[in-house]
């Protein structure tokens, strides 16, 4: 008679009650656990000891299963095993039996005694305890995920879709399920949408094929061929992967397309963030971005790549709306203005070694967010995209809360925030930080802080150990000896630091603070000069103190540093700003004037005649002037000799044997100008050229010939042919060609108007001379002239110019079509790559100024970038972490 449910429940209750009430000897549990662990260890050891050199058949694959399960199998072999078990039923069965164990044969029934029954209960309790112990240390998810069914369903289809294997092809219908490891393929002119258990959708183009596997780390789509568009559901702690063989795509929730073909793979992003691993590197893509795994596979517009989708119109609209939103923000919202004075600098302690000034960006961010909210209310497609972005990367309402907090908090502050670090009392390491800002309403801010941050002194509900103090000099430490943050409001200036000692240093500075007290040339006086000219972002370092505190105890190296002028460096100040529509990126390096070392090498701004040999069409140009080449060589040789005393001995021996003198034969004949350029096509031979000013061409040529003679002697000893000279007379000029008889390379050069002009071909050198004679030079190029800075200097000490428009011209069509669907940062990167850019330096007395002129804004810090929109650097992540 079949027992009823009530009877079964009573039996279960009695059994579980007996298990609960049974007192088990701890030694029994311990012994059972030890025996299980021993058997598992022995089995793992036996499995790991198996080695398979070549995989020929199913037996070899099955030999790899134990190593695969314990994680010791190499990634390459693991991938092979996974692919094989997807298609091979016997091997898949062997993998399952090894993973979960083979079901034992049913034992013969024997009369059971009460004692045997109790022993059975004990054994089951011990087994349960062991299983619970294993699961509690991380096996729970793997165990149950492996045992649960992972079935996918055909969500929609057009045309015919099949399940394929080595020996069968089965047609699928809408609503039909299939299992992980089984391959699904679309026929010609067919398409399908497959739904995963987590809700992710995989849209397939015609003639596409994939299979899916699931593990504790995530779900992997093995795309064998064709095109798919994945709408990945939010994965929480796991990831969704697409594996094409030559790349792995990883996401946690987004929309992207993958095209796997004969030449390689192409990954395109419609929404969210996608990580693509390929060729040993990782690319992080945002909406509109695209990457290919092969140089033979060109980029295409993302709109074309997803044009076959049934949701193509929605995807294209989404990309266009996001691009338009970024453009509107950047054109409408003004960036922070420049500041011509500050009282915060006066409060910094005298031992400050780092100084960073940041404009108050809260208004810029708030205005940008206001535009976003307006467009979201007007555009449902944009709202859908933004809500999903918030859910996947910003945590729902946390973004709006952060913007609100920033706007509210920023409204309390002045126009900048300063962060500094000081030299520690031991003089070895920087100490700090110290944070300064001005307050619009000091009394109101204290009330605001007490209400919003929960920092009321003595309150049991405060969320942070932040202590407001009235006088740092008389304040004592908190009861536990420290606080998370000490805050001092002096008038309308707020100073904060995690160390009370830092605020005491500030209080000491305030007593004597006055802009007039900044000593000329001091660190603070140099920073004050930046404010006088209008300050944006400032990053400054007192190199003199930092270098002095980190001096090498090695006397030889310390002497070498002095000879190279390293110890003469004083201050470094970098500045980024945008003023009156113009962008400025500038850095200044100051030093103590010396007659040796790197600070003495670069000459004051002067004419660069070497540029007259370079055409207006040059792609890259680098040029600089030095004071004395001989002094530069002397400093380098002296430093090398200090570090290694044998260097001078070896050098002297070389010079005696060769009859050459580095100083007089190489450096002395040279003038002070040097230039390098890529001036012509890159293929088939790069059109490089080098131009040196030469005071004594005959001496320098004699040195070259002696060097070639010595090199040929060594080449002949090694059985090589060496180098060969060719001389060609053209008018009053001699052209020299130096060929490598072993490698087929050559260098051509001539001496013209006090310069040596060298290049890879005689024709290029000849044209360079004619450029100067005809006046067809880069100095008259409209693009070069447009990139020149507006200042009082007529010349440069050094410059680096690039204009890659002619290099990009052959692929301009592809670049243009590809860039149309990129986010603004991507479009600006492509545009700036071909646009002229000039970086330059002025050496003036005790300082060298560096600056960059280009068409783009300072470091790309546009308002839309500050919002962390796709392609930006993501200030939202910084905000989110700060709030936490």
Helices and strands as residue ranges (DSSP letters): H 5-21, H 26-48, H 58-63, H 65-69, H 75-87, H 89-100, H 114-134, I 135-139, H 140-147, E 151-158, E 161-164, E 169-171, E 177-179, E 183-186, E 191-195, E 201-204, E 209-214, E 218-231, E 239-243, E 248-251, E 255-260, E 265-271, E 274-278, E 281-285, E 290-292, H 302-305, H 312-332, H 344-347, E 352-359, H 362-378, H 380-389, I 390-394, H 398-410, E 413-423, E 430-439, H 442-453, E 466-469, E 485-490, E 493-497, H 500-512, G 515-517, H 523-532, E 537-542, H 543-549, H 555-564, G 566-568, E 569-579, E 582-591, G 598-600, G 609-613, E 620-625, H 629-643, H 645-658, I 662-667, E 670-678, E 688-694, H 697-717, E 723-730, E 733-740, E 746-752, E 755-759, H 762-774, G 778-780, H 782-787, E 798-802, H 805-808, G 809-811, H 812-819, H 824-834, E 837-844, E 847-853, G 858-860, H 863-866, H 875-883
